[in-house]
């Protein structure tokens, strides 16, 4: 199985998240700021190694909480 991050909204989220192509785990590259962006949508595609290869799609919605207030 291979996992691919096909799209994020807003687009700058591509630099904030790392997707493991083997496990599908999502990790942050740094901190998130509620005042900057309150939510991210990450579209993920999973492709198997069959013949023909089959794929599935999902959307991960990440809501950033304001912990300072």
Beta strands, then each sheet from edge to edge (+ up, - down):
strand 1: 2-9
strand 2: 17-19
strand 3: 26-28
strand 4: 39-47
strand 5: 55-63
sheet 1: 1+ 4- 5+
sheet 2: 2+ 3-
end
